Amino acid sequence: MFDAIHRGGTPLVAGDDEGSLAVQRDWAKANGVEPTAFTNAWNSMSVDVKLRQADDLARRYRVEGTPAMIINGKYFTDVSMAGGVEQMLALINDLVAAETRR
């Protein structure tokens, strides 16, 4: 999906939920996923709950873009806060190591 969106320029969204479902179902079918199974997952309670949880976390941590990382529910960083991609990865590794030692 990442390749389709970022390398292939395929947005996989439409102006509304039904249009987005159709576009994503077609993409899933082209990639070996049975359309009915995809639609059932799209409309499932578990997916709805996970999306609401993700939205809540993004609001709580004030995520404004990607990539962003939250480490152990305590630390938030993104590329601009860390000063670059390499710095962000180093910071994440340091924070994970510090949390692992606790």
C-alpha positions in Angstrom: 0.0 0.0 0.0 2.9 2.3 0.8 4.3 1.8 -2.7 1.0 2.4 -4.3 0.5 5.7 -2.5 4.0 7.1 -2.3 5.8 5.6 -5.3 2.9 4.9 -7.6 1.0 8.1 -7.0 -2.2 6.2 -6.3 -4.0 8.2 -3.5 -6.4 5.3 -2.5 -8.9 7.8 -1.2 -11.9 9.5 -2.6 -14.2 12.4 -1.7 -16.3 10.2 0.7 -16.1 7.0 2.7 -18.0 5.0 0.0 -15.7 6.2 -2.7 -12.6 5.4 -0.6 -14.0 2.0 0.1 -14.5 1.3 -3.6 -11.0 2.5 -4.5 -9.3 0.5 -1.7 -11.4 -2.6 -2.4 -10.3 -2.5 -6.0 -6.7 -2.1 -5.0 -7.0 -5.0 -2.5 -8.6 -7.2 -5.1 -5.7 -6.4 -7.5 -3.4 -7.5 -4.7 -5.0 -10.8 -3.9 -7.6 -9.9 -1.3 -11.1 -11.1 -1.7 -13.4 -8.0 -2.1 -16.1 -9.3 0.3 -13.5 -10.0 3.0 -12.1 -6.5 2.6 -15.5 -4.9 2.8 -16.3 -7.0 5.9 -13.1 -5.9 7.6 -13.7 -2.2 6.5 -17.1 -2.3 8.2 -16.1 -4.3 11.3 -16.4 -3.2 14.9 -12.8 -4.0 15.5 -11.5 -1.8 12.7 -13.8 1.0 13.8 -12.5 0.7 17.4 -8.8 0.7 16.3 -9.4 3.8 14.0 -11.0 5.6 16.9 -8.1 4.7 19.2 -5.6 5.8 16.6 -7.4 9.1 16.2 -7.5 9.6 19.9 -3.8 9.0 20.2 -2.9 11.3 17.3 -5.0 14.1 19.0 -3.5 13.4 22.5 0.1 13.5 21.2 -0.7 16.4 18.8 0.7 14.5 15.8 0.8 16.8 12.9 2.6 14.6 10.3 4.6 11.6 9.7 6.9 10.1 10.5 6.3 10.5 14.2 7.1 8.1 17.0 5.8 7.6 20.6 8.1 5.6 22.8 6.5 3.7 25.7 3.7 6.2 25.9 6.0 8.8 27.4 8.1 10.4 24.7 7.0 11.9 21.4 9.3 12.9 18.6 9.2 13.6 14.9 11.7 14.4 12.2 11.6 18.2 12.7 11.8 17.9 16.5 14.8 15.6 16.3 16.6 17.6 13.7 16.5 15.1 10.8 15.7 11.4 10.0 19.1 10.1 11.3 18.8 12.1 14.5 15.2 10.8 15.0 16.3 7.2 14.6 19.2 7.7 17.0 16.9 9.4 19.5 14.4 6.6 19.3 17.1 4.0 19.8 18.4 5.9 22.9 14.9 6.3 24.4 14.1 2.6 23.8 17.4 1.6 25.4 16.7 3.9 28.4 13.2 2.5 28.8 14.4 -1.1 28.5 16.9 -0.5 31.4 14.1 0.6 33.7 
